Amino acid sequence: MITLSDDEVALLRSLLIALRGIKVRDIDKALVVLAKADRGAKP
């Protein structure tokens, strides 16, 4: 079992809350943009 300090617990909690706020559709849009940029960068 892992023991976390209060600071680590607070950090994990804030990270999870931030991730929960990200919409799946937004992630999909970002992946499309990155894929287009990646294809454009190849010679």
N, C-alpha and C positions, 0 to 999 in steps of 0.2 A: 504494500500500500504506500502511496505517495502522500507525504505531508506537505501542505502548502502554507506559506505565511499569509497573513491577512492582506498584504500588498499584492501577492500573487493571485489570491482569490479575487480581489477587486479588479485586477487587470484582466483576468479570464472572464469575469462577469461582463465587463465593459466590452470586451472583444466579441463575446457571444451576442450581446445586445446589438452591437453594430452589424454583425453578420446577419442577424435576424431581420434587420431593417432593409437589407439589400434585396431587391426584387429579382427573381430569376430572369425575368424579361430583360432587366438592365444588364445582367451578366451576359446573356445571349447577345445583346447588342454590342457589348464591349468585345466579345470574342470575334464577332463578325468584323468589327473595325480593325482589330489586331491582325486577323487573318488577311484582310485586304492590304494592310500596311506591310505585312511579311512578304506577300507575293510581289508587291511593288518594289521591294528592296533587293530582290534577287536579280543577278545580272542576266 
